[in-house]
Amino acid sequence: MKLYGYFRSSAAYRVRIALNLKKLSYDYLPINLRQGEQHAAPYRALNAQELVPLLCDDRGAFTQSLAILEYLEERYPEPALLPDAPQARARVRAIALSIACEIHPLDNLRVLQYLTQTLGVGEEAKNACYRHWIDLGLSALEAQLRHDPATGPFCHGAAPTLADICLVPQLANARRLPMPLDAYPTLRGIEAACLALPAFAAAAPQRQPDAV
Ligand SMILES: N[C@@H](CCC(=O)N[C@@H](CS)C(=O)NCC(=O)O)C(=O)O
């Protein structure tokens, strides 16, 4: 398997975690987003969306991190990253989507670049916007998880799921901004439980070969 990614990409980070949890080995091919390699012809020929991650294997080339996670789950079911019961699977997917659809797209590089380079928004206003959407999303998630009996050491019970795989990279992204995370004690507790696992720790941005 080949994973095209970038050390700081939270979407690629999700896939790295899943590959590690499932003990699947892969070649990591860095695409430098800061230098615009996602827009250059060689990568564009592989992924017309000009985004990472891209996972290639013997069956094809796959884009969109959540689709990739579901593909890995279906093809390599152990260890499971979704619980068994339909209602539990819906809960896990809803948490993952609340991050992947409601938070992450608003803090993507191209959105931030559009604010500053096209709309002429200043650095301070850009970061205020960035923090606003992360805080809105994480506050809702904190409120949702804090008193829900289905929450365990992880977002759902006692084992990591797709929800944790989305949460940990989003918190890393928020820290890098930086923004305070004091208001999300439940999320930080879950993050600590995840990062204690080698599969999560090895997927961290600073552990990747293209980290600077
Ligand atoms: N929904 C996509 C998002 C992918 C995405 O936004 N990737 C970012 C890095 S986290 C990217 O490649 N950005 C390049 C850019 O903004 O130019 C997924 O989950 O895979």
The ligand as an SDF file (V2000), in Angstrom:
LIG
                    3D

 20 19  0  0  0  0  0  0  0  0999 V2000
  -12.5200   15.5590    3.1880 N   0  0  0  0  0  0  0  0  0  0  0  0
  -11.1660   15.2620    2.8040 C   0  0  0  0  0  0  0  0  0  0  0  0
  -10.3020   16.4360    3.1940 C   0  0  0  0  0  0  0  0  0  0  0  0
   -8.9090   16.3120    2.6490 C   0  0  0  0  0  0  0  0  0  0  0  0
   -8.1450   17.5800    2.9300 C   0  0  0  0  0  0  0  0  0  0  0  0
   -8.7410   18.6450    3.1040 O   0  0  0  0  0  0  0  0  0  0  0  0
   -6.8190   17.4650    2.9540 N   0  0  0  0  0  0  0  0  0  0  0  0
   -6.0280   18.6310    3.2060 C   0  0  0  0  0  0  0  0  0  0  0  0
   -4.9750   18.3560    4.2750 C   0  0  0  0  0  0  0  0  0  0  0  0
   -5.7310   17.9390    5.8110 S   0  0  0  0  0  0  0  0  0  0  0  0
   -5.3250   19.0610    1.9480 C   0  0  0  0  0  0  0  0  0  0  0  0
   -4.8810   18.2310    1.1810 O   0  0  0  0  0  0  0  0  0  0  0  0
   -5.2420   20.3690    1.7220 N   0  0  0  0  0  0  0  0  0  0  0  0
   -4.5870   20.8920    0.5840 C   0  0  0  0  0  0  0  0  0  0  0  0
   -5.0270   22.2980    0.2820 C   0  0  0  0  0  0  0  0  0  0  0  0
   -5.8160   22.8650    1.0430 O   0  0  0  0  0  0  0  0  0  0  0  0
   -4.5410   22.8120   -0.7240 O   0  0  0  0  0  0  0  0  0  0  0  0
  -10.6840   13.9820    3.4980 C   0  0  0  0  0  0  0  0  0  0  0  0
  -11.2080   13.6730    4.5570 O   0  0  0  0  0  0  0  0  0  0  0  0
   -9.8170   13.2950    2.9520 O   0  0  0  0  0  0  0  0  0  0  0  0
  1  2  1  0
  2  3  1  0
  2 18  1  0
  3  4  1  0
  4  5  1  0
  5  6  2  0
  5  7  1  0
  7  8  1  0
  8  9  1  0
  8 11  1  0
  9 10  1  0
 11 12  2  0
 11 13  1  0
 13 14  1  0
 14 15  1  0
 15 16  2  0
 15 17  1  0
 18 19  2  0
 18 20  1  0
M  END
$$$$
